[in-house]
């Protein structure tokens, strides 16, 4: 087994374990911490594929900014341990078969695909910082700017809603 | 033997990590001594001076105290997170320093080129920001898991502060990145090379001098490392000791070491990004060749002074160890004069370390001079002053590069 494959299995196992623990943890902070584990091990997988820029941004944006906000809000609300309601029990009953079905579909799709999956297939030019910036600011500049405009609108909307409550 | 040769890169890296860890932890210990001494002199006091000559053994005494103090775990804490938080803080702070390159030339040992620095990443600065971004968790989780009011308030304050200042910290570097066109710290330094010495550094040169960027970066970095005057998370008059109130003994020491290691990382970054890293401030012409002997000019007299100072004491540490250290320093100084190759090799690390030392001094200097900000002032400075200025810096730099061409 090559070192890269070993690292892949460690990171993959970590991300799956983190995702499972995210669901089964009783306390929101523990769930948030599990999600951070998932984010960081995903970043490790990107790094393994040679997409170092995406890996760093994954940690900065998801692992850092977004999850800090999650943790911050949980701390601020001082949320306690999870409580089970009737609906959450129903979600458990319906959710487990659906999860199994989804996993089955994905496994079937992977098993039926004839192409061999190539690790690090399109790295280098496309995944490098230069490649990504070329795509964002040249090839797809209008969709990109439109998306940022949408996010700006969403932020302004949030501020307006928060201000209305104050008055 | 073949096993050694096959894994040489791995072994060298592990040795480098162990060595850097040892150096960083020692520097950390003596940084506390240095800080107490400098702050004391700013306030017309003597500072530590009982434990060993000039209080030089004080860090050792503190370390022993940290190790042997009772380590109670408060009732009702979230055990796992409570233990995780200091570990996370320390591990992330120490990881960050692995990205820093400490010298331009590799060391030729055992027929191999050994670079000074552990990981020379092509996304160096991004990796550093990624590590800094995760650093918030150590403090926030410590505050939350302690099951106590003051730490929770301290943790909340600290996460709010770090989120706010991370923005201007990152934005203020963009100017430098635009001018260098790379994320690699080594290439950022190389881009600042010029025949004019310090006039080529990012802070003074380029299409648009990065003086604004540097000021924003340094202020945000001081806030990011929770140091005075931005040490609100541990404002003792309001919050006892903030997020680490409930931590004792070595777990407290871990937060402490993490904070001082972050100070070192920030000082490294300031010198690398804005002050030319290992580049000499003097022009690279033959008229200025004498500046290559500056390390010796500093080390030789300093070594002799340490010897002379040591023998005045009556203790073993003063009579034996201090003169021994002095002799070692003087021999080092003499070796640099006598061996030109060694002297050339030492130039880069010498200038980088001098700049790092200056910024560490600036850290302590600011702490000894400025009073702590109020919380609303802190938020105003971050969002209404630093963020707009750093964004303006990005726009001005980009505009200047369009008009005057890249460098």
Interface residues (C-beta under 8 A of the other chain):
Chain A: X27 X29 X30 X33 X36 X40 X43 X52 X53 X56 X57 X59 X60 X63 X64 X65 X68 X69 X71 X72 X75 X76 X129
Chain B: X78 X80 X81 X84 X121 X122 X123 X126 X127 X129 X130 X132 X133 X134 X136 X137 X140 X141 X143 X144 X152 X155 X156 X159 X160 X162 X163 X166 X183
